[in-house]
Every structure is written in structure tokens, then in C-alpha cells.
Amino acid sequence: MARAIKKNTDRKPAPIRRKTLPEEIADHLRQMIIDGVLKEGDRIVETELCETLNVSRTPMREAIKTLSHEGLIKHQPNRGARVASITPLEMSQLFEVISSLEQLATELTVRTSKPIDIKRLRVLQDRMAAHHKAGERKDYFALNHQIHLRIVSMSKNPILIETHGTLMSRARHFRYWALADEDRWVEAMAEHEVIMTAIEAGDAPRAGQLMKAHVLRTGEVVGLSIKAATNAPE
């Protein structure tokens, strides 16, 4: 007589989490800042944004609060909320921290990832290279951002992932600026290929060092752009 198979009811699948309305609004506002629809110093007018996104003021205020915590929006006395600006020095400090986090993440990824995960990373790399070859800057940037997040996620370090995510929310639209420079775009693509080769070779120290240098170079280019645009002191 066949024995009945007992189902394991101890472990239930995690429920699928759906974004709340304030989170969706925050995503829209964040993308508007990245795309330059909302520029540095622009005033955040709640009524206009509510009308644009067809939402009420309560979730809009929650979304603005989220972006304030991320450093993308700042509240100034007698001036209200505005898209945050950043000095070349602050930019340098921001990318200095991000570069160290991504160096550690890359090293952990090389040491702990399965071959299939590295192959999937290579697929993303090749797709990004195709966008670069075709001159598709926006698609390239989206995939570039995905690759950086994927490498950090592959580190399997929750604290690193959370800290990096917060800082990247602030740095992402500045990183897009770097691609406005054609020479830097070509340079960045070459850097990514060398990083990927080191990851595939299993050389954790080299891959980590290359990633750190890559991120620092991006921060340097953006810092120079900010200084040139604003004539700001370092």
C-alpha cells in the first residue's frame, strides 16, 4: 500500500508584496529627477505634481518625505521643498562611499556566486554593450544601473545592499550626467568589460579594485561637470 506523502506546511511561500501608492509616486518623482524633468533647485509644488500624476496630496506628501530621507529633496526655511543640489565636494564624498561599498560587493560576489549567476551577469553585460554600440544611451544607462544593483545583490549582504540602495537613489541622476560626455561613455563601457572579465576569472581582489576605480572615476567626471556648470568651489 502506497504511503501518503505528507505535505510540509511549516514553510509557507512569502506573499507577493505590491507597492503602495506613495511608493509608486516616489518612483515617478525619482525618475523625473533622473530625467531632468525636475532639475536641481526646482521648487516642489504639491498641487501641480498631484495634478500631473492624478493623485491626492496625502500620498504625495508621503512620497516627498521618502525622497527627503534619500537626500533628493530638501526643505529650506521660507523656500519650501526643492530638488536638492550638491557641491563637487559632496559629490566626491558620496561616490567615495559608494565605490567602497561596490568594491566589497564585487569581491563578495566573485567569492560566493555560482557559475550560473556569473553567466547571467555576462548576459546583462553583453546586452549593455549592444545598447552602447547602437548609441542607445537611455537603455544603456537603465541596464548599467541594473548591473550595479545586481552585483551588490549577489553579495548577499543585507546591510550592504540596503546602505548602497539608499545612496544610489541619491547618486543615480548624477551618474546619468557622466554619460553626456561621449569620451566618458566609451571609457565607462571599456571599464565594465574589464570588470566583467575579472569577475569571470574569479579574481576577487582585482575585480573589486577595478569596480572601485570605475565608480570613483564616474564621481570625478560628474564633480567636474557640476563645478563647470555652477562655478562652485571644491
C-alpha positions as CSV (number, residue, x, y, z in Angstrom):
1,M,0.0,0.0,0.0
2,A,1.4,3.3,-1.0
3,R,2.2,5.7,1.8
4,A,0.6,9.1,1.6
5,I,3.0,11.9,1.1
6,K,2.8,14.4,4.0
7,K,2.9,18.0,2.8
8,N,5.3,20.3,4.5
9,T,3.1,23.1,5.8
10,D,5.7,24.5,8.1
11,R,7.2,26.8,5.4
12,K,4.7,28.9,3.6
13,P,5.8,30.9,0.5
14,A,6.3,34.6,1.2
15,P,3.4,36.7,0.0
16,I,4.0,38.9,-3.1
17,R,4.5,42.4,-2.0
18,R,2.8,45.1,-4.0
19,K,4.0,48.7,-3.9
20,T,1.9,51.2,-2.1
21,L,0.7,54.4,-3.8
22,P,3.2,56.6,-2.0
23,E,6.0,54.3,-3.2
24,E,4.8,54.4,-6.8
25,I,4.6,58.2,-6.6
26,A,8.1,58.3,-5.1
27,D,9.3,56.2,-8.1
28,H,7.7,58.7,-10.5
29,L,9.3,61.7,-8.8
30,R,12.7,60.0,-8.6
31,Q,12.5,59.2,-12.3
32,M,11.5,62.9,-13.0
33,I,14.7,64.0,-11.2
34,I,16.9,61.4,-13.0
35,D,15.5,62.5,-16.4
36,G,15.9,66.2,-15.6
37,V,12.2,67.0,-15.7
38,L,12.7,68.2,-12.2
39,K,16.1,70.0,-12.0
40,E,18.3,70.9,-9.1
41,G,16.8,73.8,-7.2
42,D,13.4,73.4,-8.7
43,R,10.6,74.1,-6.2
44,I,8.4,71.1,-5.4
45,V,4.8,72.3,-5.9
46,E,2.5,69.7,-4.5
47,T,-0.6,70.9,-6.2
48,E,1.0,70.8,-9.7
49,L,2.6,67.4,-9.1
50,C,-0.7,66.0,-7.8
51,E,-2.4,67.2,-10.9
52,T,0.3,65.8,-13.2
53,L,0.2,62.3,-11.6
54,N,-3.5,62.4,-10.8
55,V,-3.1,61.7,-7.1
56,S,-4.2,63.2,-3.8
57,R,-2.0,65.3,-1.6
58,T,-1.7,62.8,1.3
59,P,0.3,60.1,-0.7
60,M,2.2,62.8,-2.5
61,R,3.4,64.2,0.9
62,E,4.5,60.7,2.0
63,A,6.4,60.3,-1.3
64,I,8.1,63.7,-0.9
65,K,9.1,62.7,2.7
66,T,10.7,59.5,1.3
67,L,12.7,61.5,-1.2
68,S,13.7,63.9,1.5
69,H,15.1,60.9,3.5
70,E,17.1,59.9,0.4
71,G,18.5,63.4,0.1
72,L,16.9,64.1,-3.3
73,I,14.6,66.7,-1.9
74,K,15.5,69.3,0.7
75,H,13.2,71.6,2.8
76,Q,14.6,75.1,3.2
77,P,13.2,77.8,5.6
78,N,10.9,80.2,3.8
79,R,11.6,78.5,0.5
80,G,9.7,75.2,0.8
81,A,10.8,71.9,-0.7
82,R,13.2,71.9,-3.6
83,V,15.1,69.4,-5.6
84,A,18.4,69.0,-3.7
85,S,21.6,70.5,-5.2
86,I,25.1,69.1,-4.4
87,T,28.5,70.6,-4.4
88,P,31.6,69.0,-6.0
89,L,32.9,68.1,-2.6
90,E,29.7,66.4,-1.6
91,M,29.7,64.6,-4.9
92,S,33.2,63.3,-4.2
93,Q,32.3,62.1,-0.8
94,L,29.2,60.4,-2.0
95,F,31.0,58.5,-4.7
96,E,33.8,57.7,-2.4
97,V,31.4,55.8,-0.1
98,I,29.6,54.1,-3.0
99,S,32.8,53.0,-4.6
100,S,33.9,51.3,-1.4
101,L,30.6,49.6,-1.0
102,E,30.7,48.3,-4.6
103,Q,34.3,47.2,-4.2
104,L,33.3,45.0,-1.2
105,A,30.1,43.8,-3.0
106,T,32.1,42.8,-6.1
107,E,34.6,40.9,-4.1
108,L,31.9,39.0,-2.2
109,T,30.0,38.3,-5.4
110,V,33.1,36.7,-7.0
111,R,33.8,34.6,-4.0
112,T,30.3,33.3,-3.3
113,S,28.3,33.3,-6.6
114,K,27.5,30.2,-8.6
115,P,28.8,29.9,-12.2
116,I,25.2,30.2,-13.5
117,D,24.8,33.6,-11.7
118,I,28.0,34.9,-13.3
119,K,26.8,33.7,-16.7
120,R,23.5,35.7,-16.2
121,L,25.6,38.7,-15.3
122,R,27.5,38.3,-18.5
123,V,24.2,38.3,-20.5
124,L,23.3,41.7,-19.0
125,Q,26.8,42.9,-19.8
126,D,26.5,41.9,-23.4
127,R,23.1,43.5,-23.7
128,M,24.5,46.7,-22.3
129,A,27.4,46.6,-24.8
130,A,24.8,46.2,-27.6
131,H,23.0,49.4,-26.4
132,H,26.3,51.2,-26.3
133,K,27.2,50.1,-29.8
134,A,23.8,51.3,-31.1
135,G,24.1,54.6,-29.3
136,E,21.1,53.9,-27.1
137,R,22.1,56.0,-24.1
138,K,19.0,55.7,-22.1
139,D,18.6,52.0,-22.5
140,Y,22.3,51.6,-21.7
141,F,22.0,53.6,-18.5
142,A,19.0,51.6,-17.4
143,L,20.9,48.3,-17.9
144,N,24.1,49.8,-16.4
145,H,22.1,50.7,-13.2
146,Q,20.6,47.2,-13.2
147,I,24.1,45.6,-13.4
148,H,25.5,47.6,-10.5
149,L,22.4,46.7,-8.4
150,R,22.7,43.0,-9.4
151,I,26.3,42.8,-8.3
152,V,25.5,44.3,-5.0
153,S,22.5,42.0,-4.6
154,M,24.7,39.0,-5.4
155,S,26.9,39.9,-2.4
156,K,24.1,38.5,-0.2
157,N,24.9,41.1,2.5
158,P,21.6,42.7,3.6
159,I,23.2,45.7,5.3
160,L,25.5,46.4,2.4
161,I,22.5,46.1,0.0
162,E,20.3,48.5,2.0
163,T,23.0,51.1,2.5
164,H,24.0,51.0,-1.2
165,G,20.4,51.3,-2.3
166,T,19.9,54.5,-0.3
167,L,23.0,56.2,-1.6
168,M,22.3,55.1,-5.2
169,S,18.9,56.7,-5.0
170,R,20.7,60.0,-4.5
171,A,23.6,59.4,-6.9
172,R,21.7,57.9,-9.8
173,H,20.6,61.0,-11.6
174,F,24.1,62.5,-11.2
175,R,25.6,59.3,-12.7
176,Y,23.5,59.8,-15.8
177,W,25.2,63.2,-16.3
178,A,28.5,61.4,-16.8
179,L,27.2,59.7,-19.9
180,A,26.6,63.1,-21.5
181,D,30.3,63.1,-22.1
182,E,30.9,60.9,-25.1
183,D,34.5,60.1,-24.1
184,R,33.4,59.1,-20.6
185,W,30.7,56.8,-22.1
186,V,33.3,55.0,-24.2
187,E,35.7,54.8,-21.2
188,A,33.0,53.5,-18.9
189,M,31.9,50.8,-21.3
190,A,35.6,49.6,-21.5
191,E,35.9,49.6,-17.7
192,H,32.8,47.5,-17.4
193,E,34.2,44.9,-19.8
194,V,37.4,44.6,-17.8
195,I,35.5,44.3,-14.5
196,M,33.3,41.5,-16.0
197,T,36.4,39.7,-17.3
198,A,37.9,39.8,-13.8
199,I,34.7,38.5,-12.3
200,E,34.6,35.6,-14.8
201,A,38.2,34.8,-14.0
202,G,37.3,34.5,-10.3
203,D,39.8,37.3,-9.4
204,A,38.0,38.9,-6.5
205,P,40.7,41.5,-5.4
206,R,41.2,42.7,-9.0
207,A,37.5,42.8,-9.8
208,G,36.9,44.8,-6.6
209,Q,39.7,47.3,-7.3
210,L,38.5,47.8,-10.8
211,M,35.0,48.4,-9.6
212,K,36.1,51.0,-7.1
213,A,38.2,52.8,-9.7
214,H,35.3,52.8,-12.1
215,V,32.8,54.3,-9.6
216,L,35.4,56.9,-8.4
217,R,36.1,58.0,-12.0
218,T,32.4,58.4,-12.6
219,G,32.1,60.6,-9.5
220,E,35.1,62.6,-10.6
221,V,33.6,63.3,-14.1
222,V,30.2,64.4,-12.5
223,G,32.0,66.6,-10.0
224,L,33.8,68.4,-12.7
225,S,30.6,68.8,-14.6
226,I,28.9,70.3,-11.5
227,K,31.9,72.6,-10.9
228,A,31.8,73.8,-14.5
229,A,28.1,74.4,-14.5
230,T,27.9,76.2,-11.2
231,N,31.4,77.6,-10.9
232,A,31.3,76.1,-7.4
233,P,34.3,75.8,-5.2
234,E,35.6,72.4,-4.4
